[in-house]
Amino acid sequence: MNINDKSNPTTYIPNPERYNTMQYNRCGNSGVLLPKISLGLWHNFGFYDSFENARNILKKAFDLGITHLDLANNYGPPYGSAEENFGRILKKDFANHRDELFIASKAGYDMWPGPYGNNGSKKYLVASLDQSLQRMGLDYVDVFYHHRPDTETPLEETMHALSLMVKQGKALYIGLSRYSPEETIAAQKILKDLGTPVLIHQSKYSMLERSVEAELLPTLLEEKIGSIVFSPLAQGLLTDKYLKGIPEGSRASKDNTYLTTDEVPKTIEKIQKLNDIAIQRGQKLSQMAVAWILTQPAITTVLVGASSPNQLAENVLALNNPDFSQDELNLINRILNS
C-alpha cells in the first residue's frame, strides 16, 4: 500500500557521474578545487519559501557536481532560516556526503539586537559562527567570511577573530567579502603573519557591474587569493526575462527588491544586443553571461541562485560553450561601454 506522504521520504541517491560532468578550478594558492559554478542560498531557502523546492534544488546541484554551497547568518527570510533549512536538508539527504561538500557561511551584517550583533568585532563574529554551526548541525564550516569591512573595528581584531576560529577548528579557511583591494592586501598581511591566509574573496561582478576589473581582480591574482563572484546575472537583467520590458510578477516589478524599475529601461538596448550574440553562440543570454565571467583568469567560481532545479541546470549549461572568439569579446566590450 502506498502512503500519501508529500515530504519526499525516499532515500536520495546522487548521480554517480556528477564529478565527470562538472569542471573545477583551483582556489588561489591552496589544495581546494571549487566547481566553476557554485550555489548561493541567499534566496529561496528561507522559512517563507517551499522547503521541498529548496530540497530539490540542492539535490539537483549535487547531481550536477556542484559541491560548493554559499550561506550567511542573515540569509532567509527571516534571518537564520536559510541555514536552519539547509541543516534539515543536510540531515535528511546529505548526511553521508558531508565530506564531499564545501560549505560557506558569513557574518558582518546586523543579526540580533544590541551592540554585539553586527559588524566585525571578535565578540560578534565568534558568537555568530557558533550560532550558524548550531543552526546547520555542523561541527565546522569549510570557509567562514567576514561579510563586509567594518571601519569602526580595528582590522587586526577582525582578522584575529577569523584566525582564532580556524585554529579552534570551527572553520577550515578564511574568506573576505566586499573588501577593497587595499583592505584585502592589509587583511592578507595580518592573516599570513598569523599562519591562516585568506583562501577566497567574494565580490559582485557581472557584464553590467565591472568595477572589480581595474584593481581588485589583479590584486587577487597577485596575492594568490581565489575569487567567487555573486549577482552574475545582475538580479535577472542578464536573462531573457527583460528583453521586452518589465513583465508582471518579475523581480523588477516588486517593491523591496535590489532591482528597480528604472534600471531596466537604461539597459534594455544593451541586453537586447547581448542577447543577439548569445543566440549566435547557441546559448541563452544568462548562459553567455556566466561563461563570459569565467574568461577572467582571477575568477575561481561563479555563484548563482536558483528558484527551481531546472533553472539551475539551465545555468550550468553555460559550461558547455565557454570559449569566446576575440571578435566576440571585442563586440561585447563595445556594447557594454556604449
VENTARA-V573814 format. One record per pair of residues at least 12 apart in sequence whose C-alpha atoms are under 8 Angstrom apart, sorted by the first residue. I is the first residue (numbers start at 1). J is the second residue. D is the distance in whole Angstrom. If there is no record, write none. Layout:
((I J D) (I J D))
This chain:
((7 52 7) (8 52 8) (11 93 7) (12 59 8) (12 93 6) (14 59 7) (14 62 7) (14 63 6) (15 62 8) (15 63 5) (15 64 8) (16 63 8) (17 63 8) (18 62 7) (18 63 5) (18 64 5) (18 65 4) (19 64 8) (19 65 5) (20 65 8) (21 64 7) (21 65 7) (22 35 7) (22 36 8) (22 64 6) (22 65 5) (22 66 7) (23 35 6) (23 36 6) (23 319 8) (24 36 5) (25 300 6) (25 301 7) (26 226 8) (26 300 7) (27 199 7) (27 200 7) (27 225 7) (27 226 5) (27 227 7) (27 300 6) (28 199 6) (28 200 7) (28 221 8) (28 224 5) (28 225 4) (28 226 4) (28 227 8) (28 300 8) (29 199 8) (29 224 5) (29 225 7) (29 226 8) (30 199 7) (34 67 7) (34 68 7) (34 300 7) (34 301 7) (35 65 7) (35 66 6) (35 67 7) (35 68 7) (35 301 6) (36 294 8) (36 300 6) (36 301 4) (36 302 6) (37 66 7) (37 301 5) (37 302 5) (37 303 6) (37 304 7) (37 316 7) (38 66 6) (38 67 7) (38 68 5) (38 69 6) (38 70 8) (38 301 6) (38 302 6) (38 303 5) (38 304 6) (39 61 7) (39 66 7) (39 68 6) (39 69 5) (39 70 6) (39 303 6) (39 304 5) (39 305 6) (39 306 8) (40 69 6) (40 70 5) (40 71 6) (40 303 6) (40 304 6) (40 305 5) (40 306 8) (41 69 7) (41 70 6) (41 71 6) (41 75 7) (41 82 7) (41 305 7) (42 70 8) (42 71 7) (42 72 8) (42 75 5) (42 76 7) (42 82 7) (42 305 7) (43 75 7) (43 76 7) (43 305 7) (43 306 8) (43 307 8) (44 76 8) (44 306 7) (44 307 6) (45 76 6) (45 81 7) (45 82 5) (45 85 7) (45 86 8) (46 75 7) (46 76 4) (46 77 5) (46 78 7) (46 81 5) (46 82 5) (46 85 7) (47 76 7) (47 77 6) (47 78 7) (47 81 6) (47 82 7) (47 85 7) (48 76 8) (48 77 7) (48 78 8) (51 85 7) (53 307 8) (53 308 7) (53 309 8) (54 308 8) (55 89 6) (56 308 8) (56 309 6) (57 306 7) (57 307 8) (57 308 6) (57 309 5) (57 312 7) (58 309 8) (60 309 6) (60 312 8) (60 313 8) (61 309 8) (61 312 7) (61 313 8) (64 313 8) (67 100 7) (67 101 5) (67 102 6) (68 101 6) (68 102 5) (68 103 6) (68 104 8) (69 101 7) (69 102 6) (69 103 5) (69 104 6) (70 103 6) (70 104 5) (70 105 6) (70 303 8) (71 83 7) (71 103 8) (71 104 6) (71 105 5) (71 106 7) (72 104 7) (72 105 4) (72 106 4) (72 107 6) (73 105 7) (73 106 6) (73 107 6) (73 111 7) (73 128 7) (73 129 8) (73 132 6) (74 107 8) (74 109 7) (74 110 8) (74 111 6) (79 111 7) (80 132 8) (80 135 7) (83 132 7) (83 135 6) (83 136 5) (84 135 5) (84 136 5) (85 136 8) (86 136 6) (87 135 6) (87 136 4) (87 137 6) (87 138 8) (88 136 7) (90 136 8) (102 141 8) (102 142 6) (102 143 8) (103 141 6) (103 142 5) (103 143 7) (104 141 6) (104 142 6) (104 143 5) (104 144 6) (104 145 8) (105 129 8) (105 132 8) (105 141 7) (105 143 7) (105 144 5) (105 145 6) (106 129 8) (106 144 5) (106 145 4) (106 146 6) (106 147 5) (107 119 8) (107 125 6) (107 128 7) (107 129 7) (107 145 7) (107 146 5) (107 147 5) (108 120 6) (108 125 8) (108 146 6) (108 147 5) (108 148 6) (108 149 8) (109 147 7) (109 148 7) (119 148 8) (119 149 8) (119 150 6) (119 153 8) (120 146 7) (120 149 7) (120 150 6) (120 153 6) (120 157 8) (120 158 6) (121 153 6) (121 157 7) (121 158 6) (121 161 8) (122 157 6) (122 158 6) (122 160 8) (122 161 5) (125 146 8) (125 158 8) (125 161 7) (125 162 8) (126 161 7) (126 165 7) (129 144 8) (129 170 8) (139 170 7) (140 169 7) (140 170 4) (140 171 5) (140 172 7) (141 170 6) (141 171 5) (141 172 7) (142 171 5) (142 172 5) (142 173 6) (143 171 6) (143 172 6) (143 173 5) (143 174 5) (143 175 6) (144 162 8) (144 171 6) (144 172 8) (144 173 6) (144 174 5) (144 175 6) (145 174 6) (145 175 4) (145 176 5) (145 177 7) (146 162 8) (146 175 7) (146 176 5) (146 177 6) (147 176 6) (147 177 5) (147 178 7) (148 176 7) (148 177 5) (148 178 5) (148 179 6) (149 177 8) (149 178 7) (149 179 6) (149 183 8) (155 187 7) (156 187 8) (156 190 7) (159 187 7) (159 190 7) (159 191 6) (160 191 8) (160 194 8) (162 174 7) (163 191 7) (163 194 7) (163 196 6) (166 196 7) (173 196 8) (173 198 7) (173 199 6) (174 196 7) (174 197 7) (174 198 5) (174 199 6) (174 200 7) (175 198 6) (175 199 6) (175 200 5) (175 201 6) (175 202 8) (176 198 7) (176 200 7) (176 201 5) (176 202 6) (177 201 6) (177 202 4) (177 203 6) (178 201 8) (178 202 6) (178 203 5) (178 204 8) (179 201 8) (179 203 8) (180 216 7) (181 215 6) (181 216 5) (181 219 6) (185 219 8) (185 223 8) (188 223 8) (198 225 6) (199 225 6) (199 226 6) (200 225 5) (200 226 4) (200 227 5) (200 228 7) (201 220 8) (201 225 7) (201 226 6) (201 227 5) (201 228 6) (202 227 6) (202 228 5) (202 229 5) (202 230 7) (203 227 8) (203 228 7) (203 229 5) (203 230 6) (204 229 5) (204 230 5) (204 231 6) (204 232 7) (205 229 6) (205 230 6) (205 231 6) (205 232 6) (205 293 8) (206 231 7) (206 232 5) (206 233 6) (206 234 6) (206 289 7) (206 293 7) (207 232 8) (207 233 8) (207 234 8) (207 289 7) (207 292 8) (207 293 8) (207 336 7) (208 234 7) (208 336 7) (209 234 8) (217 298 6) (217 299 8) (218 298 7) (220 298 7) (221 298 6) (226 298 7) (226 299 7) (226 300 6) (227 298 6) (227 299 5) (227 300 5) (227 301 7) (228 299 6) (228 300 6) (228 301 5) (228 302 6) (228 303 7) (229 299 8) (229 301 7) (229 302 5) (229 303 6) (230 302 7) (230 303 5) (230 304 7) (231 303 7) (231 304 7) (232 289 7) (232 290 6) (232 293 8) (232 302 7) (232 303 7) (232 304 7) (233 286 6) (233 289 7) (233 290 7) (235 251 8) (235 258 7) (235 259 6) (236 251 8) (237 264 7) (237 271 8) (238 271 7) (238 285 6) (238 286 6) (238 289 7) (239 284 7) (239 285 5) (239 286 5) (240 275 8) (240 284 8) (240 285 6) (240 286 7) (242 264 7) (242 268 7) (243 268 6) (243 271 7) (243 272 6) (244 268 8) (245 264 7) (245 265 7) (245 268 7) (246 261 7) (246 264 7) (252 264 8) (270 335 6) (270 336 7) (273 335 7) (274 332 7) (274 335 7) (277 328 8) (281 321 8) (283 318 8) (283 321 8) (286 315 7) (286 318 8) (287 314 8) (287 315 6) (287 316 8) (287 317 7) (287 318 4) (288 318 6) (290 302 7) (290 315 8) (290 318 6) (291 318 6) (291 319 7) (291 321 7) (291 322 5) (291 323 8) (292 322 7) (292 324 8) (294 322 8) (295 322 8) (295 323 8))
